[in-house]
Amino acid sequence: MPGTELDLLYEDQYLIILNKPPKMHCINTTKNQLSLQSELGKHSPETLKLFEFGLINRIDYETSGIVVFAKNEETQNFLRSIWNTEYVEKKYSALTTAQPLDPDGQPLEPPCRFECEIGQRYRGSKKVQVCSTKLDQDQLRSVRPAESIFHSIEKIQTDRYRVEVQILTGVRHQIRAQLAFAHSPILGDELYSGEPADRLHLHASELTISTESTNIEINSPALFFRSPV
């Protein structure tokens, strides 16, 4: 299988930050699969010795954007320990097909915080959902708290909204499930009843890591806003 050129956003002696294209895995799920891991191993062979090849944050196969890999075990352990704390800020850009609504059916007014619990119907389910009733809480498995901040919601054309979201937790499909619950599925997210498109219009666009010893700011604008469908 032919390789692909890495889109390098940042690199130092401790870590490497890449811009993942859509429809690519972060790490291999099957042998000889094209992934960031398989290509990164050629660029930084030291990552091949680490747990999950030094991966810090995993984003969905369909999602594009910022992915971080550590180059040594100490850096990996440290970054994973602070990833869902105030030391790391993670923002995503989404293109939706409707105005996000609150539980009363009113338009969300950013900036606003979206706090909920998310679970799945059965083990191994591809889909998760927001717990909206006591019955959901009783029936869903692996329920976890999920918290996001919707910083901006902008109508950019008929039935197309640009949504900028910061995640404070790292629950699988968090933004996708929350926007679907808000009656505003992401364009291309057919798993959550979104309008079909050539790709999932969700992109990990901004990352800030700020500690006593580190200050890294990465900005990776979503390309799909240049010509929205």
C-alpha positions as CSV (number, residue, x, y, z in Angstrom):
1,M,0.0,0.0,0.0
2,P,1.5,3.4,-0.9
3,G,2.3,5.8,1.9
4,T,1.2,9.3,2.3
5,E,3.2,12.4,3.3
6,L,2.8,13.5,6.9
7,D,1.3,17.0,7.4
8,L,3.7,18.1,10.2
9,L,2.4,21.0,12.4
10,Y,5.0,20.9,15.2
11,E,8.0,18.9,16.3
12,D,10.6,19.1,19.0
13,Q,12.8,16.6,20.9
14,Y,9.8,15.4,23.0
15,L,6.8,15.3,20.8
16,I,5.4,15.6,17.3
17,I,2.0,17.1,16.3
18,L,0.4,16.0,13.0
19,N,-2.6,17.1,11.0
20,K,-4.6,13.9,10.3
21,P,-6.6,13.7,7.1
22,P,-10.1,12.4,7.2
23,K,-10.7,8.6,6.7
24,M,-7.4,7.6,8.2
25,H,-6.8,5.8,11.5
26,C,-4.4,7.2,14.1
27,I,-2.9,3.8,14.8
28,N,-3.2,0.5,12.9
29,T,-6.3,-1.6,13.6
30,T,-5.2,-4.3,11.1
31,K,-1.9,-5.4,9.7
32,N,-0.4,-3.4,6.8
33,Q,-3.1,-0.7,7.3
34,L,-2.3,2.9,6.3
35,S,-2.4,5.1,9.4
36,L,-0.6,8.0,11.0
37,Q,1.3,5.4,13.1
38,S,2.7,3.5,10.0
39,E,3.8,6.7,8.4
40,L,5.2,8.3,11.6
41,G,7.3,5.2,12.2
42,K,9.3,6.1,9.1
43,H,9.8,9.7,10.3
44,S,10.4,9.0,14.0
45,P,11.3,5.3,14.6
46,E,11.5,5.9,18.4
47,T,7.7,6.0,18.6
48,L,7.4,2.4,17.5
49,K,8.8,1.3,20.9
50,L,6.2,3.2,22.9
51,F,2.7,2.1,24.1
52,E,0.3,2.8,21.3
53,F,3.3,4.2,19.4
54,G,3.4,7.3,21.6
55,L,-0.2,8.4,20.8
56,I,-1.6,11.1,23.2
57,N,-5.0,11.9,21.7
58,R,-7.1,9.7,19.4
59,I,-9.6,11.2,17.0
60,D,-12.1,9.3,15.0
61,Y,-11.3,7.7,11.6
62,E,-13.6,10.1,9.9
63,T,-12.4,13.2,11.7
64,S,-9.5,15.3,10.6
65,G,-7.1,17.5,12.5
66,I,-4.6,17.7,15.3
67,V,-3.1,14.5,16.7
68,V,-0.2,14.4,19.1
69,F,2.5,11.7,19.5
70,A,5.2,11.6,22.2
71,K,8.7,10.6,21.4
72,N,9.5,9.0,24.8
73,E,7.7,7.3,27.6
74,E,8.2,10.1,30.1
75,T,6.6,12.7,27.8
76,Q,3.8,10.3,26.9
77,N,2.9,9.6,30.6
78,F,3.0,13.3,31.4
79,L,0.9,14.5,28.5
80,R,-1.7,11.8,29.1
81,S,-1.9,12.7,32.8
82,I,-2.7,16.4,32.0
83,W,-4.7,15.9,28.8
84,N,-8.2,16.5,30.3
85,T,-7.1,19.2,32.7
86,E,-6.9,23.0,32.5
87,Y,-3.4,22.7,31.2
88,V,-4.6,21.6,27.8
89,E,-7.2,23.3,25.7
90,K,-8.7,21.5,22.7
91,K,-11.1,23.0,20.1
92,Y,-12.9,21.6,17.2
93,S,-14.7,23.1,14.2
94,A,-17.9,21.5,12.8
95,L,-20.2,22.2,9.9
96,T,-23.8,21.3,10.8
97,T,-27.0,21.3,8.8
98,A,-29.2,23.1,11.4
99,Q,-29.1,25.6,14.2
100,P,-28.2,23.8,17.5
101,L,-31.1,23.9,19.9
102,D,-31.3,23.6,23.7
103,P,-33.7,21.0,25.4
104,D,-36.5,23.6,25.2
105,G,-36.1,23.9,21.4
106,Q,-34.5,27.4,21.6
107,P,-31.3,28.2,19.7
108,L,-28.2,27.8,21.8
109,E,-26.7,31.1,22.7
110,P,-22.8,30.9,22.7
111,P,-20.7,30.8,24.7
112,C,-22.6,28.1,26.5
113,R,-21.6,25.0,28.4
114,F,-23.1,21.6,27.4
115,E,-22.9,19.1,30.3
116,C,-24.4,15.7,30.0
117,E,-23.8,12.0,30.4
118,I,-23.1,9.8,27.4
119,G,-23.4,6.0,27.1
120,Q,-24.0,3.2,24.6
121,R,-26.8,0.7,24.1
122,Y,-24.6,-2.4,24.1
123,R,-21.0,-3.3,24.4
124,G,-19.1,-2.6,21.2
125,S,-21.7,-0.3,19.8
126,K,-20.5,2.0,17.1
127,K,-22.8,4.7,18.3
128,V,-23.3,6.5,21.7
129,Q,-26.1,8.8,22.9
130,V,-26.8,11.5,25.3
131,C,-28.6,10.4,28.5
132,S,-31.7,12.5,28.5
133,T,-34.0,10.5,30.9
134,K,-33.7,8.3,33.9
135,L,-34.6,5.4,31.7
136,D,-31.6,6.2,29.4
137,Q,-29.3,6.1,32.5
138,D,-30.7,2.7,33.5
139,Q,-30.5,1.2,30.1
140,L,-27.2,2.6,28.7
141,R,-23.8,1.0,29.4
142,S,-20.5,2.6,30.1
143,V,-22.1,6.0,31.0
144,R,-19.6,8.8,31.4
145,P,-19.9,12.6,32.0
146,A,-19.2,14.7,29.0
147,E,-18.7,18.5,29.0
148,S,-18.2,20.9,26.1
149,I,-18.2,24.7,25.6
150,F,-19.9,26.0,22.4
151,H,-17.9,29.1,21.7
152,S,-19.5,30.3,18.5
153,I,-22.4,29.3,16.2
154,E,-22.5,31.1,12.9
155,K,-24.9,30.7,10.0
156,I,-22.7,30.8,6.9
157,Q,-25.3,29.9,4.3
158,T,-28.8,28.3,4.1
159,D,-28.9,25.2,6.3
160,R,-25.2,25.4,7.1
161,Y,-23.8,26.5,10.5
162,R,-20.2,26.8,11.6
163,V,-19.8,25.6,15.2
164,E,-16.7,26.1,17.3
165,V,-16.5,23.7,20.2
166,Q,-14.1,23.2,23.1
167,I,-14.1,19.8,24.8
168,L,-13.4,19.6,28.5
169,T,-13.7,15.8,28.6
170,G,-12.6,13.1,26.2
171,V,-15.7,10.9,25.7
172,R,-15.9,8.9,22.4
173,H,-18.0,10.8,19.8
174,Q,-18.7,13.5,22.3
175,I,-19.2,16.4,19.9
176,R,-21.1,14.2,17.4
177,A,-23.5,12.9,20.0
178,Q,-24.1,16.3,21.6
179,L,-24.8,18.1,18.3
180,A,-27.1,15.3,17.2
181,F,-29.0,15.7,20.6
182,A,-29.2,19.4,19.8
183,H,-31.0,18.6,16.6
184,S,-28.0,19.8,14.6
185,P,-26.1,16.7,13.3
186,I,-22.7,17.3,11.6
187,L,-22.7,17.3,7.8
188,G,-21.6,13.8,6.6
189,D,-22.3,12.2,10.0
190,E,-24.8,9.5,8.8
191,L,-24.2,7.5,12.0
192,Y,-25.9,10.3,13.9
193,S,-28.6,11.0,11.2
194,G,-26.5,13.7,9.5
195,E,-26.9,14.6,5.8
196,P,-24.8,12.5,3.5
197,A,-21.6,14.1,2.3
198,D,-18.1,13.1,1.0
199,R,-16.7,13.3,4.5
200,L,-17.5,14.0,8.2
201,H,-17.2,17.8,8.6
202,L,-15.5,17.7,12.0
203,H,-12.0,19.0,12.5
204,A,-9.7,19.2,15.5
205,S,-8.6,22.8,14.9
206,E,-6.8,24.2,17.9
207,L,-4.6,22.9,20.6
208,T,-2.9,24.8,23.5
209,I,-0.6,23.1,26.0
210,S,0.4,25.4,28.8
211,T,2.4,24.3,31.8
212,E,5.4,25.7,33.8
213,S,7.8,24.1,31.3
214,T,5.8,24.1,28.1
215,N,3.8,26.6,26.0
216,I,2.6,25.3,22.7
217,E,-0.2,26.7,20.5
218,I,-1.3,25.0,17.4
219,N,-3.9,26.3,14.9
220,S,-5.1,24.0,12.0
221,P,-8.0,25.7,10.2
222,A,-10.7,23.4,8.8
223,L,-10.3,23.3,5.0
224,F,-14.0,22.5,4.4
225,F,-15.1,26.0,5.3
226,R,-13.5,27.3,2.2
227,S,-16.2,25.8,0.0
228,P,-19.0,24.5,2.3
229,V,-21.3,22.0,0.6
